[in-house]
Amino acid sequence: MAALHSTSPVPILLLALLLSACGPSVNRYALIDASLRAGDTHRADAIVEQAQKEYGAKNQVLYRMDRGMTLHLARRYEESTAVLDKAEQEVEDLYTRRISTHVKAFLYNDTELPFEGAAYEKTMLNVVKALNYAVAGNVQEALVEARRVDHRLNVLADQTEGTPDAYRDDGLARYLSGVLFEAAGEFNDAFIAYRKAHEAYLAAHSWSRTPIPPMLRTDLLRITDILHLTDEHAQYRQAFADVSWQPAADRQQLAQVVVVSYNGRAPRKEDQFIDLPISVDALRLVLLTKAAVGPNTNTREARAAESLFYGLNGRVVRVALPRLVPQKTAIAYGQVSLIGAEGSHSVQSELVQDLSALASKHFAEQYNGLAVKAVARAAIKYAAAEGIARGARAAAGRDAGPLVGLLVGSLAKALAISTEEADKRIWRMLPDEIQIARLWVPPGSYELRVRSIGKSGSPIGHEIVHPVTLQSGETKFFTELALP
Amino acid sequence: MNIRITHSNFSIQHSAFSVRAWSGVSALAMLVALAGCGAETKVTRVDSGVVTDLSGRWNDTDSRQTAEAMVKEALGTPWLDNYTRSHRGKQPVVVVGMITNKSHEHINVQTFVTDLQRELVNSQKVTFVAGRGEREEIRQEREEQALHAREDTQKAPGKEIGADYMMKGYISTILDEADGVKAVFYQVDLELVDLESNVKAWFGQKKIKKVVERKRTVF
């Protein structure tokens, strides 16, 4: 090691490694979170918009997903839909895979692959678009998204046939479709959607952390009553014997308010580096470096320093794997109230989607494949670096050969280590949980109040207030973000 | 000590491999670099009647061809002769009502409605009156004329021609997809409803089927 220190071009290598250690900026999400917590959704959207180039060409789908969500939160629904439409189109185009891109990713790291999103994120594209249309009062166009998501989920079910425990349907997407079809008076489609939602919640109960929403039971009873589906109605009455429900006839003159709450932040991913020493010296070096760098090895500087030392030693192989970091919300439910001249009406929101559970499920399903690929890539990179060093040594001749071989080999191994990076891409602008509250009230003018209640039972954050005027038979949709 | 021995074996294997490794890595790097070459943008001006099926989605050709075929069919069926005969040669008055999009696509229904209106007007076989949205605008204009226009040029209210029939319908789709092959089946249902009696005088249907195939892998 002493000899290495006397001859090694440390500053050049360090600079090269720092330059090569590129990756998505984590600060961007911290700034967006800070803006959203301060209630400045337009600022959050501006941060995403300004970062489009930073996302890079391979992450334009992720950019559009993030942007579509911030535009949605900023209540710029038309723009959000346009951006999400583009993301959906690009996801469709990514069905065709480029072998060259996959080879490049295998040699470099998985971030070289274009981001196309997990199956649940693709479903959320349609869900957010449907809500864009619904909140803007265009239920007919929201129904187009409901039909698109139905097709998407049907294809997914075909693709995952034989794996009943996989993510192969989506309770929220089905439930929201049911609400939209019912709002449009298309009761038969609403029944199918509610029934599929019920089946989806049941099928995923072992991992989704989302029990069947109680309101779905009353919806099934009401809709089967409307359609005079006596057999189905009797079955549901038997299954939900403890549920009290209101026949549709009692609600004919009423108006409906649907509040969709986005609680907390979706999980994020971090790098998890596994440094494998293949000699006793290398083992000592890894232990010494870890002690010197400390527990926070995810900074660019720490990674560059580690890559440099390991590269010079030449006997360390690095494997990078992602780690999912949940960001669970402290909110238990939302208290939704409509206060009017004739009286007040109140209901608690119910959990309809735990996106952290969906992310965990997807992560668990992908992990083994990612690990095998990462180990294989690390071995190939190491072998290639060895080969390059030997080639350089032979090319430089007998006198300069050892020194050139050492320098080139160190650089090649350091680059092999520094380029190892886990794929940490995930649609982080999604919430941790989605909850829905539905209220049927007589037509009139009201004040809609939404108050988040924490898991301890005490209120959290500010109360959100909207004036709302409702006509008989009308359904109005609202979305709210609650970040505590 | 065991670790060193393993490593030593590893090095010996790679000394024989080094030349092949060099060439292999270089070839892969070149392939990856070549694959990164971008495509140039090319714009070609074509006649608006040319069929351009790019994505498989509903497009201008579908809208135009469906409107032409359905209006031709509607005006070729007996209800028109029956009406003209029973009304002493008078042309029926038709209004286009709601065309509901029940498909999987955000179809611009207004384009299709405009295509229908154009075909109906150009047929010269029916009298065509403005639909609900347009009527509101025209009535507002008349109200403004009553206030601001010269008396001899004002258009009087209450002289609108009431429609005899309303044309309304649906655009719906059925999708099927597996292994990169997607079959899209569009069905356009139109009907003419007698506004006095609610009798459906004509019912037309146009079906379009498209198959979209996508490659799973390219180089």
Interface residues (C-beta under 8 A of the other chain):
Chain A: D85 Y95 T96 R97 R98 I99 S100 T101 V103 K104 L107 Q140 E141 L143 V144 R147 R148 H151 V155 D158 P277 I278 S279 V280 L283 R315 A383 A384 E386 G387 I388 R390 G391 A394
Chain B: M1 I3 R4 T6 H7 F10 S11 H14 S15 F17 S18 V19 A21 W22 V25 L28 L31 V32 L34 A35 G36 T100 N101 K102 S103 H104 E105 H106 T173 L175 E177 A178 G180 R214 K215 R216 T217 V218 F219
